[in-house]
Amino acid sequence: MNKDALLTAVKLALEGDWDASHKIAQDYSDTTANWIHAVLHKIEGDVWNSKYWYARTSGKFYEDYADAQDELLQIQKLLS
């Protein structure tokens, strides 16, 4: 896991740059990167793909957070 890169991905997502964030998240395969990836697809509205990535997070689920921004802030806190 590259915490700096994943923090950048979260920052970009919070700023609304989904594409740049997605490019970073898909470069890594750890559970945190997969969680970011899942949230990005949730934001996009791609439920099936989002749930696919949640299944690779070791215990996170699509339904755990109603608000994607709050979820991204939780990831940011975890990485900091």
ChimeraX attribute file (.defattr): number of C-alpha atoms within 10 A of each C-alpha:
attribute: neighborCount
match mode: 1-to-1
recipient: residues
	/A:1	11
	/A:2	12
	/A:3	14
	/A:4	11
	/A:5	16
	/A:6	22
	/A:7	23
	/A:8	16
	/A:9	27
	/A:10	31
	/A:11	16
	/A:12	17
	/A:13	22
	/A:14	17
	/A:15	10
	/A:16	12
	/A:17	13
	/A:18	18
	/A:19	13
	/A:20	13
	/A:21	24
	/A:22	21
	/A:23	12
	/A:24	19
	/A:25	25
	/A:26	13
	/A:27	13
	/A:28	16
	/A:29	14
	/A:30	15
	/A:31	18
	/A:32	22
	/A:33	28
	/A:34	24
	/A:35	27
	/A:36	29
	/A:37	30
	/A:38	30
	/A:39	30
	/A:40	25
	/A:41	20
	/A:42	20
	/A:43	17
	/A:44	12
	/A:45	11
	/A:46	13
	/A:47	14
	/A:48	13
	/A:49	17
	/A:50	23
	/A:51	19
	/A:52	16
	/A:53	23
	/A:54	24
	/A:55	17
	/A:56	19
	/A:57	19
	/A:58	12
	/A:59	10
	/A:60	18
	/A:61	17
	/A:62	19
	/A:63	9
	/A:64	10
	/A:65	14
	/A:66	9
	/A:67	12
	/A:68	18
	/A:69	15
	/A:70	12
	/A:71	17
	/A:72	22
	/A:73	14
	/A:74	14
	/A:75	19
	/A:76	19
	/A:77	10
	/A:78	11
	/A:79	14
	/A:80	9
